[in-house]
Amino acid sequence: MTPRNPFWGDLITDLRRQHGMSQRKLSELSSVPRNTLRKVETSDASVTIDALERVLDVFGYELTALDREIGTIPAKKAVLV
């Protein structure tokens, strides 16, 4: 699990609202329980990497790691900053 951090909840909320999507619809599309989405969006719970990847996939993003020293990313990878 990722540590509790409002960044991920805020990001999910912003993406969901930008796409005019309810938590119920996002839950259906991502297979992440709606109760989990609610808790993550309000920073009442942390989110697993698996759940985060499934949610980001709904919006056409994927989670990737950056090399801190080089600052590069693998080709064809989206990065959320």
N, C-alpha and C positions, 0 to 999 in steps of 0.2 A: 504494500500500500504506500501511496505517497503521503507525506506528512500533511496534517490539516493546514491548508493554506488557502486564503480567500481568492488567490489568483485563479485557480482552476474553476472554482464555483462561479466567479465573476465571468470568466471566459465562456463557460458553458451557457450561462444565463444570457450573455450578450449575443452569442451565436444563435441561440434558440430564438430570441426576440427578433434579431435581424431577419430571420427566416420566417417569422410569423408562426412559430411552432409552439404548441403547448407541451408541457412536460409529459402528458399522456402520449402524444404522438411521438415525441422523441424516445420515450420509453419503448414504444412498439417497434420503432425503426432500429433502435440500438440494442434491444433485448437487455437493457439495464432497468431494473425495477424503478417505477416512478417514485417510490418512497426514498430510494437511494439517491435519485436525481435531486429530489427536494432537499435532502440532508446535505448533499454536496454543494448545491447552489447557495445554501444558507450557512455554509461552513460548519455545520453540525456534525459532519463526518468527513473522513478522508475518502479518497477514491482510489480504487485499484488501477494499476496501469492498464490491465485488460479492459476494464469498463471505460476508462478514459479514451483508449484507442477506438473502442466501438462507437462512442459518442462522436469523437472527432471524424471518424469515417463517414458518418451520416452527412456531415457538412463538407466533405471532400478534403479533409486534412489528415495528416498522419503525424504521429509523434516520432521525433528522431533526436539523436544526441549529437551535440557539437563537440569537436575537439577544441578544448579551451585554448591550447597553445597555438594551434594552427588557425582556428576559427573557420574551418571549412566544413561543409556538409557533403554527404554522398550525393551523387547525381540523381535527379528526379525525386528528390525528397522535399516535402513542404516543412517549413519550420514556423512554429508559433513563437513569437518573441514578445 
